[in-house]
Amino acid sequence: MYDGRMGARRGYDMSTRAAARERTREQILRAAIEQLADQRYDDVTLGAVADAAGVTVQTVLNHFGSKGGMVAAAAAFFATE
């Protein structure tokens, strides 16, 4: 935001970005749990989970690395819910 001073910059707050990342992660995990409750592991695709979560497959991979990583995180998340 410009405050009238030449070259003035506002500080960057990482907490907003971190909160958004966590919300996205939870959306993916909830979508994965829903898919895994309805289908066998082999029938669940990263694309279907991504679509259900409203993100891209690349976003799912950025968060979890692989289908196995996503499923492990979903199981851990489910256990804490």
Secondary structure, DSSP 4 states (H G I P E B T S, - for coil): ---SSTT--PPP-HHHHHHHHHHHHHHHHHHHHHHHHHS-GGG--HHHHHHHHTS-HHHHHHHHSSHHHHHHHHHHHHHH-
